[in-house]
Amino acid sequence: MDKILSGLDNVFCYIDDILMATENENSHLKALDAVFARLNMHNVRLNGTKCQFMKSKIRYLGHKLTSEDHQPLTKIFGPKHGIPALAAAQRWAVLLSAYQYNIEYRSSAKNANADLLSRLPVGEASSGDPEEYCFLETVLMETPITATEISKHTDKDPVLAKVLEFTLPGWPNDCVDPAIQPYFTRRDELSLEDGCLIWGLRVIIPSKLHELILSELHECHPGMSRMKALSRCYIWWPGLDKDIEDKVRLCTQCIQVQKAPNPQALLLWPWATQPWQRVHIDYCYVTVCFLRA
């Protein structure tokens, strides 16, 4: 996406996100037309339900941003603040940690002229093979669950709804609710993306969708260890490992093909070489009852 939109003024890209910041409405509309024209040239489509236009401020990567406001970066990536807990910013913070640098806030009034090399086009990118786009679109349409569904059920989940409220403005100093405690211990690593709660790089799944996700992980009967390894790359909820273990233990097919314990050889007493060499005794206890006439 960076190469596709390179050279456009007031347009910023982060992975697959596109942000535009302008000083007035006219320049914003011009930047919007330029972005649409460039995307159309490369046959790239946008999801209209995820787009926001003409906003004076937005919430992005857990922070509120206004037009050309980069002052939060001085706190997020400052050399004296260490690696941020926000998952989406950790990669850049680790990269910057190899250098000695300072971040200085510059207001939008003084930030009109961008550096030449940062806006220098790198040439037109190839449109690519149309079949690649069709394949990608087919894969996305066949996913078992979408971010919209996760976001909807997150708002309705009684526990995650509270976690969502705490994640946005800030967490209290202590937590007495046992249902919230697993999230409280991870509060510095929680973030919000498209209405979905994220722990590190893993999406927190609402309880309504647990069984659907477990069925998807267990679809090919990969086994308990493989299911845990796969889940730890993408998803999380409290008690996830135990739910996976229960899912596998209750599966008839998994039980039939699971590895049986190694058979043990029968241990025999060594043969005696002479009489009375070894004596075995069985103990017998007899209860005696006395009757009084």
Rosetta silent file (secondary structure, phi, psi, omega in degrees, C-alpha in Angstrom):
SEQUENCE: MDKILSGLDNVFCYIDDILMATENENSHLKALDAVFARLNMHNVRLNGTKCQFMKSKIRYLGHKLTSEDHQPLTKIFGPKHGIPALAAAQRWAVLLSAYQYNIEYRSSAKNANADLLSRLPVGEASSGDPEEYCFLETVLMETPITATEISKHTDKDPVLAKVLEFTLPGWPNDCVDPAIQPYFTRRDELSLEDGCLIWGLRVIIPSKLHELILSELHECHPGMSRMKALSRCYIWWPGLDKDIEDKVRLCTQCIQVQKAPNPQALLLWPWATQPWQRVHIDYCYVTVCFLRA
SCORE:     score description
SCORE:     0.000 S_00000001
   1 L     0.000  -33.797  177.857    0.000    0.000    0.000 S_00000001
   2 L   -60.956  -41.671 -178.667    2.926    2.362    0.668 S_00000001
   3 L   -70.946  -37.298 -178.349    4.168    1.954   -2.909 S_00000001
   4 L   -63.762  -41.543 -175.095    0.707    2.329   -4.443 S_00000001
   5 L  -100.941   14.028 -179.470    0.025    5.652   -2.675 S_00000001
   6 L   -65.207  141.447  178.071    3.572    6.986   -2.715 S_00000001
   7 L    92.342   -8.876  179.652    3.881   10.623   -3.755 S_00000001
   8 L   -86.116  130.305 -179.802    0.394   11.695   -2.638 S_00000001
   9 L   -72.832  145.978  174.616    0.350   14.683   -0.305 S_00000001
  10 L    63.102   22.285  179.569   -1.361   14.452    3.091 S_00000001
  11 E  -121.299  130.144 -177.969   -1.739   10.656    2.762 S_00000001
  12 E  -128.301  140.859 -178.988   -0.198    8.257    5.272 S_00000001
  13 E  -121.496  140.531  171.787   -0.177    4.452    5.229 S_00000001
  14 E  -136.786  107.743 -174.313    0.315    1.961    8.034 S_00000001
  15 L    58.156 -108.766  179.142    0.234   -1.680    6.862 S_00000001
  16 L  -110.117   14.208  178.170   -3.182   -1.771    5.098 S_00000001
  17 E   -96.411  141.921  178.796   -4.635    1.354    6.745 S_00000001
  18 E  -119.884  123.624  177.687   -4.894    4.655    4.867 S_00000001
  19 E  -121.399  141.912  177.613   -5.056    7.954    6.770 S_00000001
  20 E  -128.179  134.598  179.383   -5.456   11.451    5.322 S_00000001
  21 L  -134.914  118.242 -178.560   -4.903   14.703    7.206 S_00000001
  22 L  -131.131  170.198 -176.047   -5.509   18.098    5.575 S_00000001
  23 L   -85.840  -25.146 -178.516   -6.022   21.679    6.698 S_00000001
  24 L  -148.649  175.871 -174.814   -9.475   22.275    5.168 S_00000001
  25 H   -68.375  -38.930 -178.694  -12.356   20.524    3.448 S_00000001
  26 H   -63.423  -46.898  179.330  -11.327   21.389   -0.121 S_00000001
  27 H   -66.415  -29.481  177.594   -7.837   19.974    0.234 S_00000001
  28 H   -67.663  -42.242  178.636   -9.319   16.920    1.935 S_00000001
  29 H   -66.267  -36.564  177.592  -11.619   16.246   -1.016 S_00000001
  30 H   -65.464  -42.219  178.435   -8.712   16.668   -3.446 S_00000001
  31 H   -65.005  -36.479  179.274   -6.620   14.191   -1.467 S_00000001
  32 H   -65.821  -42.496  177.359   -9.567   11.788   -1.392 S_00000001
  33 H   -63.007  -39.698 -179.730   -9.985   11.983   -5.176 S_00000001
  34 H   -65.620  -39.776  179.210   -6.271   11.347   -5.660 S_00000001
  35 H   -65.246  -46.349 -179.897   -6.379    8.278   -3.387 S_00000001
  36 H   -62.255  -39.948  179.480   -9.412    6.815   -5.164 S_00000001
  37 H   -64.876  -42.124  179.754   -7.816    7.405   -8.561 S_00000001
  38 H   -67.509  -40.846  178.313   -4.584    5.694   -7.519 S_00000001
  39 H   -65.982  -39.216  178.366   -6.419    2.724   -5.969 S_00000001
  40 H   -65.352  -34.932  178.676   -8.596    2.356   -9.065 S_00000001
  41 H   -62.457  -33.226 -177.718   -5.466    2.363  -11.238 S_00000001
  42 L  -102.018   13.318  176.985   -4.147   -0.651   -9.291 S_00000001
  43 L    57.671   40.071  178.405   -7.525   -2.447   -9.085 S_00000001
  44 L  -103.658  130.553 -179.980   -7.667   -2.140   -5.289 S_00000001
  45 L  -108.850  150.576  178.656  -11.080   -2.085   -3.629 S_00000001
  46 L  -111.491  151.545  174.463  -12.029   -0.725   -0.210 S_00000001
  47 L   -86.329  109.569 -175.674  -14.580   -1.971    2.278 S_00000001
  48 H   -61.577  -30.028 -179.023  -17.053    0.885    2.560 S_00000001
  49 H   -70.988  -16.866 -178.977  -18.301   -0.204    5.975 S_00000001
  50 H  -102.958    2.077 -177.949  -14.794    0.276    7.418 S_00000001
  51 L   -95.112  143.300  175.381  -14.159    3.716    5.872 S_00000001
  52 L  -128.479  132.131 -175.516  -14.642    7.018    7.710 S_00000001
  53 L  -122.329  150.925  171.705  -14.668   10.343    5.886 S_00000001
  54 L    54.957   46.249  178.712  -14.447   14.020    6.863 S_00000001
  55 L   -99.120  137.271  177.292  -13.653   13.374   10.525 S_00000001
  56 L   -79.428  -22.565  175.875  -12.094   16.084   12.679 S_00000001
  57 E  -154.096  152.368 -179.596  -10.565   13.442   14.952 S_00000001
  58 E  -137.452  160.386  172.487  -10.182    9.682   14.951 S_00000001
  59 E  -104.412  120.710 -176.052   -9.139    6.946   17.362 S_00000001
  60 E  -141.636  130.630 -178.356   -6.218    4.982   15.951 S_00000001
  61 L    53.910   35.984  176.354   -3.901    2.459   17.615 S_00000001
  62 L    82.504    7.351 -178.145   -5.511    3.278   20.944 S_00000001
  63 E  -128.762  151.054  175.059   -4.944    7.072   20.661 S_00000001
  64 E   -89.050  125.105 -178.202   -7.089   10.032   19.656 S_00000001
  65 E  -119.229  138.973  172.548   -5.569   11.859   16.682 S_00000001
  66 E  -108.943  179.949 -174.791   -6.527   15.206   15.190 S_00000001
  67 L   -57.600  120.457  178.899   -5.512   16.641   11.823 S_00000001
  68 L    53.548   35.729  179.964   -1.707   16.292   11.426 S_00000001
  69 L   -99.345  105.852  179.231   -1.356   15.718   15.134 S_00000001
  70 L  -112.800   15.289  179.893    1.722   13.604   15.781 S_00000001
  71 L   -61.034  -35.146  176.082    2.380   14.718   19.360 S_00000001
  72 H   -58.719  -23.845  179.591    1.323   11.287   20.769 S_00000001
  73 H   -64.327  -27.917  179.536    4.297    9.809   18.878 S_00000001
  74 H   -66.567  -24.920  177.301    6.655   11.613   21.251 S_00000001
  75 H   -90.905  -38.536 -176.297    5.234    9.506   24.066 S_00000001
  76 H   -70.686  -47.081 -174.254    4.724    6.244   22.178 S_00000001
  77 L  -108.398   10.464  179.625    8.128    6.061   20.462 S_00000001
  78 L   -57.787  142.428 -175.369   10.155    8.354   22.718 S_00000001
  79 L   -66.378  -16.127 -177.943   13.651    6.946   23.469 S_00000001
  80 L  -100.372    6.893 -175.501   13.048    7.215   27.228 S_00000001
  81 L  -109.490    1.085  176.273    9.744    5.345   27.324 S_00000001
  82 L    71.215 -169.279 -179.402   10.878    1.807   26.413 S_00000001
  83 L   -78.172  124.471 -179.544    8.948   -0.656   24.270 S_00000001
  84 L   -69.096  152.249  178.968    5.210    0.221   24.241 S_00000001
  85 L   -76.719  -18.846 -179.481    2.702   -2.431   25.269 S_00000001
  86 L   -65.707  122.025 -171.790    0.533   -1.660   22.247 S_00000001
  87 H   -61.031  -41.243 -174.978    1.041   -4.591   19.884 S_00000001
  88 H   -67.367  -20.078 -177.905    0.750   -2.598   16.661 S_00000001
  89 H  -100.708   -8.480 -174.997    3.542   -0.220   17.728 S_00000001
  90 H   -64.355  -39.087 -177.387    6.004   -2.755   19.118 S_00000001
  91 H   -61.251  -41.789 -179.703    7.608   -3.547   15.735 S_00000001
  92 H   -72.109  -36.102  179.948    8.505    0.088   15.111 S_00000001
  93 H   -65.909  -39.753  177.456    9.712    0.610   18.678 S_00000001
  94 H   -64.926  -39.810  178.499   12.046   -2.397   18.448 S_00000001
  95 H   -63.340  -41.971 -178.167   13.401   -1.100   15.124 S_00000001
  96 H   -73.769  -20.997 -177.165   14.070    2.361   16.581 S_00000001
  97 L   -65.361  -15.030  179.164   15.736    0.936   19.682 S_00000001
  98 L   -82.005   -2.009 -175.561   18.874    0.260   17.607 S_00000001
  99 L  -124.670  158.656  170.722   19.427    4.020   17.117 S_00000001
 100 L   -98.682  120.886 -172.527   20.059    7.094   19.229 S_00000001
 101 L  -153.902  166.645  172.434   17.367    9.627   18.405 S_00000001
 102 L  -132.979  143.530  176.669   15.018   12.298   19.715 S_00000001
 103 L  -109.388  124.109 -178.084   11.416   12.934   18.675 S_00000001
 104 L  -115.242  131.330  178.643   10.362   16.565   18.528 S_00000001
 105 L   -76.841  132.274  178.314    6.748   17.699   18.224 S_00000001
 106 L  -127.617  120.453 -176.871    6.138   20.088   15.343 S_00000001
 107 L   -64.705  160.698 -177.713    2.755   21.776   15.027 S_00000001
 108 H   -62.872  -29.243  179.343    0.810   21.599   11.777 S_00000001
 109 H   -65.452  -28.030 -179.723    1.462   25.293   11.116 S_00000001
 110 H  -101.570    4.944 -173.727    5.202   24.549   10.933 S_00000001
 111 L  -114.754   29.865 -175.377    4.845   21.212    9.184 S_00000001
 112 L   -73.506  -37.134 -175.687    3.621   22.385    5.777 S_00000001
 113 L   -98.750  112.595  178.837    6.734   21.436    3.810 S_00000001
 114 L   -82.604  155.172  177.501    7.499   17.730    3.852 S_00000001
 115 L   -63.214  139.864 -175.733   10.976   16.395    3.254 S_00000001
 116 H   -59.721  -48.331 -173.827   11.645   15.736   -0.426 S_00000001
 117 H   -67.431  -27.938 -179.501   12.990   12.220   -0.043 S_00000001
 118 H   -73.740  -18.501 -179.850   10.074   11.087    2.142 S_00000001
 119 H  -113.735    6.154 -176.714    7.611   11.975   -0.637 S_00000001
 120 L   -72.660  123.051 -179.494    9.721   11.055   -3.670 S_00000001
 121 L   -62.781  149.325  178.685    7.816    8.523   -5.839 S_00000001
 122 L  -104.341   11.738 -179.665    9.496    5.172   -6.448 S_00000001
 123 L    99.889  161.802 -178.814    7.806    4.582   -9.781 S_00000001
 124 L   -71.442  132.166  178.429    4.574    2.938  -10.777 S_00000001
 125 L   -82.606  151.104  178.279    3.965   -0.417   -9.162 S_00000001
 126 L   -67.686  141.704  179.603    2.887   -3.376  -11.231 S_00000001
 127 L   -69.741  -18.159  177.430   -0.836   -4.109  -11.159 S_00000001
 128 L    81.950  177.670  179.930   -0.029   -7.767  -10.569 S_00000001
 129 L   -80.856  124.552  179.033   -1.819  -10.851  -11.719 S_00000001
 130 H   -57.500  -29.442 -179.685   -5.643  -10.447  -11.601 S_00000001
 131 H   -64.980  -28.816  178.604   -5.914  -14.063  -10.501 S_00000001
 132 H   -64.522  -40.799  179.385   -4.034  -13.183   -7.308 S_00000001
 133 H   -66.686  -40.796  178.875   -6.716  -10.678   -6.357 S_00000001
 134 H   -63.814  -40.274  179.799   -9.485  -13.171   -7.088 S_00000001
 135 H   -65.003  -42.966  179.461   -7.771  -15.813   -4.984 S_00000001
 136 H   -63.755  -41.835  179.767   -7.334  -13.407   -2.077 S_00000001
 137 H   -64.689  -38.510  178.695  -10.957  -12.316   -2.268 S_00000001
 138 H   -64.862  -42.015  179.955  -12.131  -15.943   -2.302 S_00000001
 139 H   -63.491  -43.205 -178.841  -10.072  -16.796    0.771 S_00000001
 140 H   -65.579  -33.827 -179.571  -11.394  -13.818    2.708 S_00000001
 141 H   -71.829  -22.352 -177.347  -14.994  -14.690    1.861 S_00000001
 142 L   -96.423    5.842  178.651  -14.542  -18.219    3.201 S_00000001
 143 L   -65.510  143.198 -175.008  -13.184  -17.236    6.617 S_00000001
 144 L   -69.028  -21.037 -176.497  -15.273  -18.731    9.444 S_00000001
 145 L  -153.694  150.895 -178.063  -15.644  -15.411   11.242 S_00000001
 146 L  -116.359  164.618  177.805  -15.132  -11.729   10.512 S_00000001
 147 H   -63.444  -31.766  178.320  -13.951   -8.768   12.555 S_00000001
 148 H   -64.154  -41.914  178.781  -17.464   -7.330   12.341 S_00000001
 149 H   -66.588  -42.147  179.149  -18.941  -10.405   14.004 S_00000001
 150 H   -62.617  -43.043  179.392  -16.290  -10.404   16.726 S_00000001
 151 H   -62.815  -42.460 -179.540  -16.882   -6.713   17.371 S_00000001
 152 H   -62.320  -46.247 -179.198  -20.663   -7.202   17.560 S_00000001
 153 H   -74.120  -24.632  175.261  -20.423  -10.065   20.050 S_00000001
 154 H   -65.219  -42.012  178.306  -17.758   -8.235   22.044 S_00000001
 155 H   -64.348  -30.990 -177.285  -20.198   -5.397   22.696 S_00000001
 156 H   -88.946  -16.914 -179.513  -22.850   -7.907   23.811 S_00000001
 157 L   -71.602  124.994 -176.044  -20.549  -10.023   25.986 S_00000001
 158 H   -61.902  -32.478 -179.817  -21.087   -9.009   29.657 S_00000001
 159 H   -82.442  -49.594 -177.049  -17.419   -9.463   30.560 S_00000001
 160 H   -67.433  -26.794  176.288  -15.764   -8.111   27.412 S_00000001
 161 H   -63.063  -38.457  176.804  -18.078   -5.107   27.399 S_00000001
 162 H   -70.218  -40.797  178.222  -16.570   -4.082   30.758 S_00000001
 163 H   -61.363  -38.973  178.572  -13.059   -4.822   29.520 S_00000001
 164 H   -62.666  -41.425  179.329  -13.764   -2.632   26.486 S_00000001
 165 H   -65.174  -36.709  179.437  -14.862    0.233   28.726 S_00000001
 166 H   -74.529  -33.788 -174.711  -11.689   -0.052   30.798 S_00000001
 167 H   -68.817  -36.505 -176.634   -9.348   -0.367   27.797 S_00000001
 168 L   -70.928  -59.174 -177.474  -10.394    2.900   26.144 S_00000001
 169 L   -83.893  -25.188 -177.626  -10.168    5.459   28.996 S_00000001
 170 L   133.830  150.202 -176.114   -7.828    3.512   31.297 S_00000001
 171 L   -87.924  152.066  173.088   -7.938    0.755   33.904 S_00000001
 172 L   -70.434  172.990 -177.642   -8.529    1.231   37.636 S_00000001
 173 L   -75.525  -23.629  179.393   -5.725    0.565   40.098 S_00000001
 174 L  -143.610  167.905 -177.655   -7.218   -2.712   41.334 S_00000001
 175 L  -142.997  127.068 -179.335   -9.784   -5.309   40.294 S_00000001
 176 L  -109.597  -10.246 -179.717  -11.995   -7.419   42.559 S_00000001
 177 L   -80.867  116.978 -178.783  -14.139   -9.083   39.885 S_00000001
 178 L   -63.342  -27.218  178.802  -12.731  -12.607   39.240 S_00000001
 179 L   -71.449  -28.304 -179.036  -14.161  -12.597   35.704 S_00000001
 180 L   -90.359  -17.267 -173.569  -12.209   -9.416   34.865 S_00000001
 181 H   -56.257  -43.425  178.566   -9.003  -10.476   36.647 S_00000001
 182 H   -59.245  -31.491  178.686   -7.424  -12.359   33.670 S_00000001
 183 H   -81.521  -31.955  179.668   -7.773   -9.204   31.587 S_00000001
 184 H   -63.639  -40.024  178.785   -6.634   -6.933   34.425 S_00000001
 185 L   -67.760  -19.869  179.919   -3.292   -8.755   34.659 S_00000001
 186 L  -109.449   16.491 -170.763   -2.832   -8.179   30.907 S_00000001
 187 H   -60.564  -32.347 -179.258   -4.196   -4.623   30.848 S_00000001
 188 H   -76.022  -10.105 -179.109   -0.929   -3.047   29.640 S_00000001
 189 H  -110.384    5.591 -179.450   -0.908   -5.358   26.600 S_00000001
 190 E   -90.619  143.375  175.996   -4.531   -4.850   25.525 S_00000001
 191 E  -145.114  174.356 -176.818   -5.483   -2.708   22.539 S_00000001
 192 E  -127.372  131.474  179.045   -8.507   -2.114   20.326 S_00000001
 193 E  -142.039  118.494 -179.788   -8.718   -2.586   16.561 S_00000001
 194 L    55.140   36.509  179.173  -11.954   -2.342   14.538 S_00000001
 195 L    78.886    5.072  179.921  -13.979   -2.852   17.716 S_00000001
 196 E  -107.332  137.455  176.261  -12.079   -6.064   18.586 S_00000001
 197 E   -78.905  135.819 -177.816   -9.997   -6.473   21.712 S_00000001
 198 E  -122.897  130.499  170.583   -6.401   -7.512   21.018 S_00000001
 199 E  -109.541  108.218 -174.967   -3.949   -9.054   23.484 S_00000001
 200 L    66.443 -111.056  175.366   -0.491   -8.696   21.970 S_00000001
 201 L  -114.073   12.180 -174.604   -1.078  -10.082   18.481 S_00000001
 202 E  -112.019  135.833 -179.951   -4.004  -12.336   19.437 S_00000001
 203 E   -80.357  132.955  176.936   -7.694  -11.493   19.060 S_00000001
 204 E   -84.158  119.318 -174.489   -9.802  -11.959   22.189 S_00000001
 205 L   -92.646  130.485  175.636  -12.819  -14.053   21.200 S_00000001
 206 L   -64.243  155.746 -175.840  -16.209  -13.457   22.893 S_00000001
 207 H   -61.723  -29.787 -179.428  -17.765  -16.435   24.699 S_00000001
 208 H   -63.326  -24.598 -175.724  -20.575  -16.680   22.121 S_00000001
 209 H  -106.889    6.221 -178.318  -18.012  -17.633   19.459 S_00000001
 210 H   -59.527  -48.869 -175.711  -15.838  -20.018   21.495 S_00000001
 211 H   -65.377  -35.813  178.210  -17.433  -23.197   20.178 S_00000001
 212 H   -64.372  -43.319  179.904  -17.240  -21.969   16.576 S_00000001
 213 H   -68.063  -41.215  178.615  -13.528  -21.241   16.905 S_00000001
 214 H   -63.184  -39.372  178.138  -12.838  -24.554   18.653 S_00000001
 215 H   -65.088  -36.656  178.547  -14.652  -26.422   15.872 S_00000001
 216 H   -67.995  -41.161  178.185  -12.572  -24.588   13.272 S_00000001
 217 H   -65.808  -30.996 -173.695   -9.326  -25.455   15.074 S_00000001
 218 L   -96.957    7.103 -171.530  -10.444  -29.074   15.403 S_00000001
 219 L   -57.668  -43.228 -177.461  -11.760  -29.447   11.852 S_00000001
 220 L  -100.197   13.087 -179.677   -8.950  -31.718   10.613 S_00000001
 221 L    52.141   56.079 -176.328   -8.342  -33.392   14.006 S_00000001
 222 L   -75.821  -12.099 -178.314   -4.759  -32.076   14.254 S_00000001
 223 L   103.282  162.818 -174.038   -4.365  -33.097   17.874 S_00000001
 224 H   -64.779  -45.900 -176.551   -4.168  -31.242   21.163 S_00000001
 225 H   -65.523  -42.419  179.853   -0.628  -29.877   20.794 S_00000001
 226 H   -66.309  -39.558  178.439   -1.165  -28.605   17.251 S_00000001
 227 H   -63.321  -41.330  178.956   -4.442  -26.920   18.188 S_00000001
 228 H   -65.847  -42.867 -179.805   -2.780  -25.122   21.098 S_00000001
 229 H   -63.371  -40.130  179.951    0.147  -23.996   18.951 S_00000001
 230 H   -68.796  -41.860 -178.791   -2.175  -22.662   16.245 S_00000001
 231 H   -65.949  -33.343 -178.049   -4.447  -20.864   18.689 S_00000001
 232 H   -70.694   -8.744  176.724   -1.504  -19.149   20.387 S_00000001
 233 H   -89.514  -22.850 -168.949   -0.699  -17.405   17.118 S_00000001
 234 H  -132.223  -35.487 -169.308   -4.090  -15.789   16.583 S_00000001
 235 E  -132.159  165.706  175.513   -6.684  -16.005   19.384 S_00000001
 236 E  -162.917  148.126  162.958   -7.093  -16.026   23.156 S_00000001
 237 L  -158.259  158.754 -179.479   -9.642  -16.177   25.937 S_00000001
 238 L   -60.067  130.138 -179.778   -9.303  -17.242   29.599 S_00000001
 239 L    80.936   18.723 -177.628   -9.177  -21.043   29.850 S_00000001
 240 H   -61.829  -45.289 -178.267   -8.477  -21.550   26.138 S_00000001
 241 H   -61.040  -41.239  179.326   -5.988  -24.392   26.684 S_00000001
 242 H   -66.319  -38.194  177.898   -8.420  -26.294   28.924 S_00000001
 243 H   -64.518  -37.266  176.850  -11.225  -25.878   26.398 S_00000001
 244 H   -66.134  -42.979  178.769   -8.975  -27.325   23.695 S_00000001
 245 H   -61.029  -43.290  178.875   -8.073  -30.290   25.919 S_00000001
 246 H   -64.828  -38.046  179.678  -11.745  -30.990   26.641 S_00000001
 247 H   -61.762  -43.119 -178.072  -12.576  -30.724   22.942 S_00000001
 248 H   -73.222  -39.688 -177.851   -9.979  -33.344   22.004 S_00000001
 249 H   -65.711  -26.900 -179.263  -10.764  -35.692   24.897 S_00000001
 250 L   -92.178    1.020 -178.862  -14.429  -35.819   23.884 S_00000001
 251 L   -90.127  121.059 -178.647  -13.653  -36.532   20.213 S_00000001
 252 H   -64.494  -42.159 -179.332  -14.156  -40.204   19.309 S_00000001
 253 H   -65.223  -39.386  178.730  -11.895  -40.038   16.266 S_00000001
 254 H   -66.640  -36.746  179.191   -9.064  -38.432   18.203 S_00000001
 255 H   -65.640  -38.653 -177.384   -9.338  -41.068   20.909 S_00000001
 256 H   -67.960  -31.418 -175.752   -9.131  -43.890   18.362 S_00000001
 257 H  -104.451    0.274 -179.109   -5.954  -42.617   16.736 S_00000001
 258 L   -66.466  153.105 -176.461   -4.189  -41.231   19.780 S_00000001
 259 L   -69.693  123.028  179.496   -0.844  -42.752   20.619 S_00000001
 260 L   -79.210  152.742  177.892   -1.205  -45.676   23.020 S_00000001
 261 L   -64.367  149.507 -179.470    1.305  -46.086   25.876 S_00000001
 262 L   -62.603  132.561  179.802    4.254  -48.325   25.177 S_00000001
 263 L   -67.447  141.206  179.820    3.566  -51.953   26.212 S_00000001
 264 L  -101.280  136.018  178.489    5.541  -53.164   29.214 S_00000001
 265 L   -67.905  144.207  179.874    7.141  -56.599   29.287 S_00000001
 266 L   -70.276  127.488 -178.466    5.800  -59.041   31.889 S_00000001
 267 L   -91.584  119.306 -178.569    8.170  -59.273   34.835 S_00000001
 268 L  -109.107  150.353  172.916    8.683  -62.882   36.022 S_00000001
 269 L   -68.834  142.965  175.394   10.381  -64.236   39.111 S_00000001
 270 L   -65.500  144.202 -178.155   13.699  -65.958   38.327 S_00000001
 271 L   -66.637  138.771  177.111   13.467  -69.748   38.328 S_00000001
 272 L   -74.237  142.143 -178.879   14.631  -71.454   41.531 S_00000001
 273 L   -99.743   -8.731  178.711   17.661  -73.702   41.189 S_00000001
 274 L  -155.616  159.234 -178.852   17.075  -75.760   44.365 S_00000001
 275 L   -61.506  146.946  177.599   14.255  -76.612   46.794 S_00000001
 276 L    58.725   21.690  178.003   13.257  -73.997   49.372 S_00000001
 277 L   -69.458  -34.106  178.466   15.421  -71.415   47.700 S_00000001
 278 L  -141.284  132.524 -177.651   12.539  -68.941   47.755 S_00000001
 279 L  -119.533  129.750  176.145    9.369  -69.134   49.868 S_00000001
 280 L  -107.244  134.152 -176.842    6.182  -67.149   49.159 S_00000001
 281 L  -124.936  132.681  173.250    3.715  -66.632   51.999 S_00000001
 282 L  -101.819  128.957 -179.719    0.115  -65.440   51.789 S_00000001
 283 L   -86.298  139.579  179.518   -1.151  -63.682   54.877 S_00000001
 284 L  -132.408  129.958  179.729   -4.594  -64.596   56.149 S_00000001
 285 L  -109.293  127.193 -176.750   -6.496  -62.757   58.866 S_00000001
 286 L  -115.888  128.329  177.844   -9.121  -64.649   60.817 S_00000001
 287 L   -93.595  125.072 -178.353  -11.695  -62.919   62.987 S_00000001
 288 L  -105.933  129.102 -178.988  -12.590  -64.897   66.105 S_00000001
 289 L  -110.326  130.909  177.852  -15.925  -64.290   67.746 S_00000001
 290 L  -104.946  128.598  179.519  -16.543  -65.288   71.344 S_00000001
 291 L  -105.557  134.630  179.503  -20.062  -66.107   72.383 S_00000001
 292 L  -102.773  124.635 -178.481  -21.110  -65.881   76.046 S_00000001
 293 L   -80.965    0.000    0.000  -23.688  -68.452   77.182 S_00000001
